[in-house]
């Protein structure tokens, strides 16, 4: 087995650098060098939003998903009917459950071949197909064994999804949601079920195909979701020029990635521009902008400061911290990502 790497450093950015969007569908974006007119940024006038930090958003074990145990560079998870073992560089402690619990795993990510799809997985009990049925809060979707160790969903994002659904319901008016770097579409499905009109953008044709499958499986085909294969910044820039506006914007960029036409995304270089564009395409009475950052060598204080500066003069509150998953065996917290969100 290849050496484990810290998820924040490697789980997305390394895969993107190796293969681009088609191999790792979360790879979307564009570097400033690819734009014809680089955006000129300046510090905005006005009072900074209130702040709430650190805010730790936690996902506890439930009937759909559970982090059963972790340690020695691995994690044991329950995704619906299956127990899955994957690398986890942050699990530097020792496993709490006996070995026989880990030995009952249905799928183990090995990463020891260069194959696409499930060729990098081992199934010690019974051979499994590429997909299997899953649920999130009553929404049906497909789990998926991918060649880059992910399984089609990031369960720690459930905290953001629940928060967003609450905002949509409380608004008691039509709400438009833009989901950039949308991957397999769970956030888009949650928003659509809550009553929003959704625009879902991802650079990967494969990821958009998976998202459409999930929409069908969830029985939400009649809900208003636009599925768009495009570069995140280029799409947002066009929306700005067209005068399109959104009440809620979600963006979950990788540290490094490539768009559908070879555009290069570098998070530390391009995130300030994209955040600024997101402000410019909000409606006059917006609800929230939610940024999640994986695979970066930074504290949430960095993206917190960026969000407060960007939304100066708009009131509201910037909440920043970490998304964590609470382990079932010993109650340890596994940090998965940083986030910062502006809430009106």
C-alpha positions as CSV (number, residue, x, y, z in Angstrom):
1,X,0.0,0.0,0.0
2,X,1.3,3.5,-0.8
3,X,2.2,5.7,2.1
4,X,-0.8,7.6,3.6
5,X,-0.9,11.4,3.1
6,X,-2.6,14.1,5.1
7,X,-6.1,14.6,3.5
8,X,-5.7,18.4,3.8
9,X,-2.6,18.2,1.7
10,X,-3.4,15.5,-0.7
11,X,-6.8,14.0,-0.9
12,X,-7.9,16.3,-3.6
13,X,-5.0,18.4,-4.9
14,X,-2.7,15.5,-5.6
15,X,-5.3,13.7,-7.6
16,X,-6.1,16.8,-9.6
17,X,-2.5,17.4,-10.4
18,X,-2.2,13.9,-11.7
19,X,-5.2,13.7,-13.9
20,X,-7.3,16.8,-14.2
21,X,-11.1,17.0,-14.1
22,X,-12.0,13.7,-15.7
23,X,-10.1,11.7,-13.2
24,X,-11.0,13.8,-10.2
25,X,-14.4,15.4,-10.9
26,X,-14.0,18.0,-8.2
27,X,-11.3,19.8,-10.2
28,X,-12.8,23.0,-11.5
29,X,-11.7,26.6,-11.8
30,X,-9.4,28.8,-13.8
31,X,-6.1,30.6,-13.0
32,X,-5.8,34.4,-13.4
33,X,-3.3,33.9,-16.1
34,X,-6.0,32.4,-18.3
35,X,-8.3,35.4,-18.1
36,X,-8.3,38.1,-20.7
37,X,-8.9,40.8,-18.1
38,X,-7.6,40.1,-14.5
39,X,-9.8,41.4,-11.8
40,X,-8.6,44.4,-9.9
41,X,-9.3,44.0,-6.2
42,X,-9.3,46.7,-3.5
43,X,-10.3,46.7,0.1
44,X,-14.0,47.5,0.4
45,X,-15.3,50.4,2.5
46,X,-17.9,49.8,5.2
47,X,-18.0,48.1,8.6
48,X,-16.8,44.5,8.7
49,X,-19.5,41.9,9.4
50,X,-19.8,40.5,12.9
51,X,-17.8,37.4,13.5
52,X,-18.3,34.0,15.2
53,X,-15.2,31.8,15.5
54,X,-14.1,29.2,16.0
55,X,-17.3,27.4,15.0
56,X,-17.0,23.6,15.0
57,X,-19.7,22.0,12.9
58,X,-20.1,18.3,13.7
59,X,-21.6,15.3,12.0
60,X,-22.5,12.5,14.4
61,X,-23.1,8.9,13.5
62,X,-26.5,8.2,12.0
63,X,-28.4,5.6,10.1
64,X,-27.1,6.7,6.7
65,X,-23.4,7.3,7.6
66,X,-21.1,6.7,10.5
67,X,-17.3,7.0,11.2
68,X,-17.1,3.7,13.1
69,X,-13.4,3.9,14.1
70,X,-10.1,5.4,13.0
71,X,-6.4,5.1,13.7
72,X,-3.0,4.1,12.4
73,X,-3.6,6.1,9.2
74,X,-6.9,4.6,8.4
75,X,-10.6,5.1,8.9
76,X,-13.5,2.6,9.1
77,X,-16.8,4.0,7.9
78,X,-20.3,2.7,7.4
79,X,-21.9,4.0,4.2
80,X,-25.4,2.5,4.1
81,X,-25.0,-1.3,3.9
82,X,-21.2,-1.3,3.5
83,X,-18.2,-1.0,5.8
84,X,-15.4,0.8,4.0
85,X,-11.7,1.3,4.9
86,X,-9.9,4.2,3.5
87,X,-6.6,6.0,4.2
88,X,-6.8,8.9,6.7
89,X,-3.5,10.7,7.3
90,X,-4.8,12.7,10.3
91,X,-5.6,9.5,12.2
92,X,-2.3,9.4,14.0
93,X,-3.8,7.7,17.1
94,X,-4.5,4.0,17.6
95,X,-7.6,2.1,16.6
96,X,-10.2,1.7,19.3
97,X,-12.1,-1.3,17.9
98,X,-10.6,-4.8,17.8
99,X,-9.2,-6.1,14.6
100,X,-12.2,-8.3,13.9
101,X,-14.3,-5.2,13.4
102,X,-12.0,-3.9,10.7
103,X,-11.7,-7.4,9.2
104,X,-15.4,-7.3,8.4
105,X,-14.9,-4.5,5.9
106,X,-16.7,-4.9,2.6
107,X,-14.4,-2.6,0.6
108,X,-10.8,-1.4,1.2
109,X,-9.1,1.3,-0.9
110,X,-5.6,0.2,-1.8
111,X,-4.6,2.7,-4.5
112,X,-2.0,0.2,-5.6
113,X,-2.8,0.4,-9.3
114,X,-3.2,3.1,-11.9
115,X,-6.6,1.8,-13.0
116,X,-9.7,3.9,-13.3
117,X,-12.8,3.2,-11.3
118,X,-13.0,0.3,-8.8
119,X,-9.7,-1.3,-9.9
120,X,-8.0,0.5,-6.9
121,X,-10.4,-1.1,-4.4
122,X,-10.3,-4.5,-2.8
123,X,-13.5,-6.4,-1.8
124,X,-12.5,-9.0,0.7
125,X,-15.9,-10.5,1.3
126,X,-18.0,-10.3,-1.9
127,X,-17.2,-8.5,-5.2
128,X,-19.2,-5.3,-5.4
129,X,-20.2,-3.1,-8.3
130,X,-19.2,0.5,-8.9
131,X,-22.3,2.0,-7.2
132,X,-24.7,1.2,-4.4
133,X,-27.9,2.9,-3.0
134,X,-27.4,5.4,-0.2
135,X,-29.6,8.0,1.6
136,X,-29.1,11.4,3.1
137,X,-32.0,12.6,5.2
138,X,-34.5,10.8,3.0
139,X,-32.8,11.7,-0.3
140,X,-31.7,8.7,-2.3
141,X,-28.5,8.8,-4.2
142,X,-25.7,6.5,-5.3
143,X,-22.5,5.8,-3.4
144,X,-19.6,5.2,-5.9
145,X,-16.2,3.6,-5.6
146,X,-13.9,6.0,-7.5
147,X,-10.3,5.6,-8.4
148,X,-9.3,8.6,-6.3
149,X,-10.6,7.0,-3.0
150,X,-13.7,9.1,-2.6
151,X,-17.2,7.6,-2.6
152,X,-19.4,10.2,-4.2
153,X,-20.3,12.2,-1.1
154,X,-18.6,14.2,1.6
155,X,-20.8,13.5,4.7
156,X,-19.2,16.3,6.8
157,X,-21.0,18.8,4.4
158,X,-24.3,17.8,5.9
159,X,-24.0,20.6,8.5
160,X,-23.9,23.1,5.7
161,X,-26.8,21.4,3.8
162,X,-29.0,21.5,6.9
163,X,-28.2,25.2,7.5
164,X,-28.9,26.0,3.9
165,X,-32.2,24.2,3.9
166,X,-33.3,26.1,7.0
167,X,-32.5,29.4,5.4
168,X,-34.5,28.5,2.3
169,X,-37.5,27.4,4.3
170,X,-37.3,30.5,6.5
171,X,-37.1,32.9,3.6
172,X,-40.8,32.2,2.6
173,X,-40.0,33.5,-0.9
174,X,-38.4,32.2,-4.1
175,X,-34.7,31.5,-3.5
176,X,-32.0,31.0,-6.1
177,X,-28.9,28.9,-5.2
178,X,-25.6,28.7,-7.1
179,X,-23.5,25.6,-6.3
180,X,-20.0,26.0,-7.7
181,X,-17.7,23.0,-7.8
182,X,-20.9,21.0,-7.2
183,X,-19.5,17.4,-7.7
184,X,-22.2,14.8,-7.4
185,X,-25.0,17.2,-6.4
186,X,-26.1,16.3,-2.9
187,X,-26.1,20.0,-1.9
188,X,-28.1,20.9,-5.0
189,X,-30.6,18.2,-4.3
190,X,-31.1,19.3,-0.7
191,X,-31.6,22.9,-1.9
192,X,-34.1,21.9,-4.6
193,X,-36.1,19.7,-2.2
194,X,-36.2,22.7,0.2
195,X,-37.8,24.7,-2.6
196,X,-35.0,26.6,-4.2
197,X,-34.2,27.1,-7.9
198,X,-30.7,25.7,-8.3
199,X,-27.8,26.2,-10.7
200,X,-25.1,23.5,-10.3
201,X,-21.7,24.0,-11.9
202,X,-18.8,21.6,-12.3
203,X,-16.0,21.3,-14.8
204,X,-16.3,17.5,-15.1
205,X,-18.8,16.0,-17.5
206,X,-18.5,12.8,-15.5
207,X,-19.4,14.5,-12.2
208,X,-22.4,16.2,-13.9
209,X,-23.5,12.8,-15.2
210,X,-23.3,11.3,-11.7
211,X,-25.3,14.3,-10.3
212,X,-28.1,13.8,-12.9
213,X,-28.2,10.1,-11.9
214,X,-28.6,11.1,-8.3
215,X,-31.4,13.5,-9.2
216,X,-33.3,10.7,-10.9
217,X,-32.7,8.3,-8.0
218,X,-33.9,10.9,-5.5
219,X,-37.2,11.4,-7.4
220,X,-36.4,15.1,-7.9
221,X,-36.3,15.2,-11.7
222,X,-39.1,17.8,-11.7
223,X,-37.3,20.2,-9.4
224,X,-35.6,23.2,-11.1
225,X,-31.9,22.4,-11.3
226,X,-29.7,23.6,-14.1
227,X,-26.7,21.2,-14.6
228,X,-23.8,23.1,-16.2
229,X,-20.4,21.8,-17.3
230,X,-18.2,24.8,-17.1
231,X,-15.2,26.5,-15.4
232,X,-16.3,28.0,-12.1
233,X,-14.8,31.4,-12.4
234,X,-15.6,31.8,-16.1
235,X,-19.2,30.9,-15.4
236,X,-19.4,33.3,-12.4
237,X,-17.9,36.1,-14.5
238,X,-20.5,35.6,-17.3
239,X,-23.3,35.6,-14.7
240,X,-21.9,38.9,-13.4
241,X,-22.0,40.4,-16.9
242,X,-25.5,39.0,-17.6
243,X,-26.8,40.5,-14.4
244,X,-27.8,37.1,-12.9
245,X,-28.2,37.1,-9.2
246,X,-28.4,34.5,-6.4
247,X,-29.6,34.4,-2.8
248,X,-27.2,31.6,-1.7
249,X,-23.8,30.7,-3.1
250,X,-21.9,27.6,-2.2
251,X,-18.3,27.1,-3.4
252,X,-16.1,24.2,-2.4
253,X,-12.9,24.6,-4.5
254,X,-9.9,22.3,-4.5
255,X,-6.4,23.5,-3.7
256,X,-5.4,22.9,-7.3
257,X,-7.4,21.8,-10.4
258,X,-8.1,22.1,-14.1
259,X,-11.2,23.2,-15.9
260,X,-12.8,21.6,-19.0
261,X,-10.5,23.5,-21.4
262,X,-7.3,23.2,-19.4
263,X,-7.8,26.2,-17.2
264,X,-5.7,26.0,-14.1
265,X,-7.0,26.8,-10.6
266,X,-4.6,27.7,-7.8
267,X,-6.6,28.3,-4.6
268,X,-4.4,30.9,-2.9
269,X,-4.1,32.9,-6.2
270,X,-7.7,32.6,-7.4
271,X,-9.9,32.4,-4.3
272,X,-9.9,36.2,-3.7
273,X,-11.2,36.8,-7.2
274,X,-13.9,34.2,-7.0
275,X,-15.0,35.4,-3.6
276,X,-15.3,38.9,-4.9
277,X,-17.3,37.8,-7.9
278,X,-19.6,35.8,-5.6
279,X,-20.4,39.1,-3.7
280,X,-21.1,40.8,-7.0
281,X,-23.7,38.2,-8.1
282,X,-25.8,38.3,-4.9
283,X,-29.4,39.5,-4.9
284,X,-30.3,42.7,-3.1
285,X,-31.5,40.6,-0.2
286,X,-29.1,37.7,-0.1
287,X,-29.1,34.9,2.5
288,X,-25.6,33.4,2.6
289,X,-22.3,32.6,1.0
290,X,-20.6,29.4,2.1
291,X,-16.9,28.6,1.4
292,X,-15.4,25.2,2.2
293,X,-11.6,24.6,1.8
294,X,-10.0,21.2,1.6
295,X,-6.3,20.3,1.1
296,X,-4.8,23.6,2.1
297,X,-1.9,24.5,4.4
298,X,-3.7,27.3,6.2
299,X,-5.8,28.1,9.2
300,X,-9.5,29.0,9.0
301,X,-8.4,32.4,10.1
302,X,-7.1,33.1,6.6
303,X,-10.4,32.4,4.8
304,X,-12.3,34.1,7.7
305,X,-10.3,37.3,7.1
306,X,-10.9,37.1,3.3
307,X,-14.7,36.6,3.8
308,X,-15.0,39.5,6.3
309,X,-13.1,41.9,4.0
310,X,-15.1,40.8,0.9
311,X,-18.5,41.3,2.6
312,X,-17.6,44.6,4.3
313,X,-20.5,47.0,4.3
314,X,-23.1,44.2,3.9
315,X,-23.8,43.5,7.6
316,X,-24.5,40.0,8.7
317,X,-22.0,37.6,10.3
318,X,-19.0,35.6,9.1
319,X,-18.8,32.3,10.9
320,X,-15.6,30.2,10.4
321,X,-14.1,27.1,11.8
322,X,-13.8,23.4,10.9
323,X,-16.1,20.6,9.8
324,X,-15.6,17.5,11.8
325,X,-17.0,13.9,12.0
326,X,-17.5,12.4,15.4
327,X,-16.2,8.9,15.7
328,X,-18.6,6.2,17.0
329,X,-16.0,4.0,18.7
330,X,-14.1,6.4,21.0
331,X,-15.8,9.7,20.4
332,X,-12.7,11.3,18.8
333,X,-13.2,14.2,16.3
334,X,-11.8,13.8,12.8
335,X,-11.3,17.2,11.2
336,X,-12.1,17.1,7.4
337,X,-12.0,20.7,6.2
338,X,-12.0,24.4,6.9
339,X,-15.0,26.6,6.2
340,X,-16.1,30.2,6.4
341,X,-19.6,31.4,5.7
342,X,-21.2,34.8,5.5
343,X,-24.8,34.9,6.7
344,X,-27.0,37.9,6.2
